[in-house]
């Protein structure tokens, strides 16, 4: 269950699009094959993708968490199509070329002694946490995942589970099960019936605050992948600075793209 150490190099290269298709109502799946070998990719890391539309006009790069990274060298991303840049990425078709930079940032950490983890994710945060579930399961660690979405059509449970055999507990806006009291009751039930060794989250401020409170109450360590707008993705522009609690409790301004995007759950500050 040991994860690769932080890469010492970052690759900029073209990647050939292998698959491009809608997923549910809001998301888009993009699978590419980089033309050059990449350093080992850790769950929670991201790539900067150059957005280009059919006319070839470029937009700023977009940071995209890795959804799939397997031994055959292929990379997968799940995009939430919200603006011109992500809409341009969604127009790509098999055979098109996509310039990429990565892997970037600090990923999740798994302790080989852990036997069970719990994941709490919402929206496109599911894509960020899916590789973590696969890495944990590959090391013999059981995974429970509370996945939150507006509706069942947005859940992407199949895309999340992959080959990990994760047990999924869906909570939805459309039936009221995603409200905080219901999610808290579900988490408390999971902690009582199958206490996790660690907890992980991404994709929602309210879920971050909830998991922070419960993990502190139960003495369970955790990690969070923070979402933030990024310009360079390499730590040079300081566009993505967020306050993070230091060891003494004081706030430090850290770059999400470089010191993160994964941070200690207890040290993250809500937004």
Secondary structure, DSSP 8 states (H G I E B T S, - for coil): -------S--EEEEEEEEEEEEETTTEEEEEEEESS------TT-EEEE--B-TT--B---EEEE-SEE-TTSEEEEEEE--SHHHHHHHT--TT-EEEEEEEESB-----TT--EEEEEEETTHHHHHHHHHHHHHHTT-EEEEEEEESSGGG--HHHHHTTS--EEEEEETTTTTTSHHHHHHHHHHHHHHS--SEEEEES-HHHHHHHHHHHHHHT-EEEEE-----SSSSSSS-TTEEEEE-TTS-EEEEETTTT-BEEEGGGB---
